[in-house]
Amino acid sequence: MDISYYYHILGNGIVFAKGSQEGRRWKPGEQNRLNAEIVLWSGMIRHIEAEIKGEDNAEEFFEELRDVTYKYRLPYYLKICNMKEDLMIAYPSTECKKEDTDKINDLLRNLLSDLSIAVIDKGGKDQAYRILNVMHNLPKAFYGKDILGGTGRITVQEALEYARLSMTPEMKEKYIDSTF
């Protein structure tokens, strides 16, 4: 499967997850769902890197996606599960520089690691959703309008700048020196 679809699915997942925030306290099951999505998103980054190396991981990815979709009843992933065959044969031409995918993937991995820590913290909900806000534009650097919908693609620099604008001063200190 083309890596742009992984990024598009990742971006949609992040947007829907950050949009599901209700209140300041964790709702029952919310931490478990976010943890499952963190595992799914981390897996997407691994699948992207494998696809870049020429390995086809689409079947494994769709199995992981289906498990999370049905366990947590996530309708935004159900549409993607139902489009599996179309996504596996549709190949938009995605030209990505390895240095760009490495930069974005490294930042995403670091943010996912911190998100994982925030999600297990009883008082970490605000931090978790702050991290989701930082992350949500990063995948857009590698996809545009395709069979999943979407809008125009943004540049890697724009994605990084949008992420920076959502960061707290502490986050800027932690991530900017290593990524930007």
C-alpha positions in Angstrom: 0.0 0.0 0.0 1.3 3.5 -0.8 2.7 5.3 2.2 0.5 8.3 1.6 -2.5 6.2 2.7 -0.8 5.2 6.0 -0.2 8.9 6.7 -3.7 9.9 5.7 -5.2 7.2 8.0 -2.8 8.3 10.8 -3.8 12.0 10.3 -7.5 11.1 10.3 -7.1 9.0 13.4 -5.3 11.8 15.3 -7.9 14.4 14.2 -10.8 12.2 15.4 -9.0 11.3 18.6 -8.3 14.9 19.5 -11.9 15.9 18.6 -13.3 13.3 21.0 -12.0 15.2 24.1 -14.8 15.8 26.7 -14.1 17.5 30.0 -11.0 17.7 32.0 -11.1 14.2 33.6 -10.6 10.9 31.9 -13.9 9.1 31.0 -14.2 5.4 31.5 -12.4 3.6 28.7 -10.9 6.7 27.2 -7.3 5.9 28.4 -7.6 2.4 27.1 -8.8 3.6 23.7 -6.1 6.1 23.4 -3.5 3.6 24.4 -4.7 1.2 21.7 -4.6 4.0 19.2 -1.0 4.9 20.2 0.0 1.3 19.5 -1.8 1.4 16.2 -0.2 4.7 15.2 3.2 3.5 16.3 2.6 0.4 14.1 1.7 2.7 11.2 5.1 4.4 11.4 6.8 1.0 11.3 4.6 -0.1 8.4 5.5 3.2 6.5 9.2 2.5 7.1 8.8 -1.1 5.9 6.9 0.0 2.8 9.7 2.5 2.0 12.1 -0.5 2.1 9.8 -2.4 -0.3 8.0 -4.7 2.1 4.3 -5.0 1.8 2.7 -4.8 5.2 -0.8 -3.8 4.2 -2.5 -7.1 5.4 -0.9 -6.9 8.8 -1.8 -3.2 9.1 -5.5 -3.9 8.2 -5.7 -6.7 10.7 -4.4 -4.3 13.5 -6.8 -1.6 12.3 -9.7 -4.0 12.3 -8.9 -5.2 15.8 -8.9 -1.6 17.2 -11.9 -0.6 15.2 -14.1 -3.3 16.5 -12.8 -3.4 20.1 -13.4 0.3 20.6 -16.2 0.8 18.1 -14.4 3.5 16.2 -16.5 4.5 13.2 -13.8 6.7 11.6 -11.7 3.6 11.1 -14.6 1.4 9.9 -14.8 3.4 6.6 -11.1 2.6 6.0 -11.5 -1.1 6.8 -14.3 -1.2 4.3 -12.1 0.4 1.7 -9.2 -2.1 2.2 -9.3 -3.5 -1.4 -9.4 -0.1 -3.0 -6.6 1.2 -0.8 -4.4 -1.7 -1.6 -4.6 -1.3 -5.4 -4.8 2.5 -5.7 -1.3 4.0 -6.0 -1.1 7.7 -6.0 2.4 8.9 -6.8 3.9 9.9 -3.6 7.3 11.4 -3.8 8.9 11.7 -0.4 12.4 12.4 0.5 13.8 9.9 3.1 15.2 12.7 5.2 11.7 14.3 5.4 9.9 11.0 6.3 12.7 10.3 8.9 12.3 13.8 10.4 8.5 13.6 10.7 8.5 9.9 11.8 11.1 10.7 14.5 9.0 13.5 15.8 5.9 11.4 15.7 7.6 8.6 17.6 8.8 11.1 20.3 5.4 12.6 20.6 3.7 9.2 20.8 6.1 8.2 23.5 5.2 11.2 25.5 1.5 10.7 24.7 1.7 7.2 26.1 3.1 8.6 29.4 0.4 11.3 29.5 -2.4 8.8 28.9 -1.4 6.6 31.9 -1.2 9.6 34.2 -4.5 10.2 36.1 -4.0 14.0 35.6 -2.5 13.8 32.1 -5.5 14.4 30.0 -4.8 18.0 29.2 -1.2 17.1 28.2 -2.4 14.1 26.1 -4.7 16.3 24.1 -2.1 19.0 23.7 0.2 16.4 22.2 -2.6 15.3 19.8 -2.9 19.0 18.8 0.8 19.1 18.1 0.7 15.9 16.0 -2.3 16.4 13.9 -0.7 18.3 11.0 2.5 16.3 10.8 1.1 13.4 8.6 -0.4 16.0 6.1 3.1 16.5 4.7 2.8 13.2 2.9 -0.7 13.1 1.5 -3.2 15.2 -0.3 -6.5 14.6 -1.8 -7.0 10.9 -2.6 -9.7 8.3 -2.4 -9.9 8.9 1.4 -10.8 12.6 0.7 -8.7 15.3 2.1 -7.3 18.6 1.0 -4.1 19.8 -0.5 -0.8 18.5 0.8 1.3 20.8 3.0 5.1 21.0 3.0 7.2 19.4 5.6 8.3 22.8 6.8 4.6 23.9 7.1 3.8 20.7 9.1 6.7 21.3 11.4 5.7 25.0 11.9 2.1 24.1 12.6 3.3 21.6 15.2 5.6 24.2 16.8 2.7 26.7 17.0 0.7 24.2 19.1 3.6 23.5 21.5 4.0 24.8 25.0 7.4 26.5 25.8 8.6 23.3 27.4 7.7 21.2 24.4 9.4 23.7 22.1 12.6 23.3 24.2 12.3 19.5 24.1 11.4 19.0 20.4 12.6 21.9 18.4 16.3 21.5 19.0 16.1 17.8 18.0 13.8 18.1 15.0 13.5 21.6 13.4 
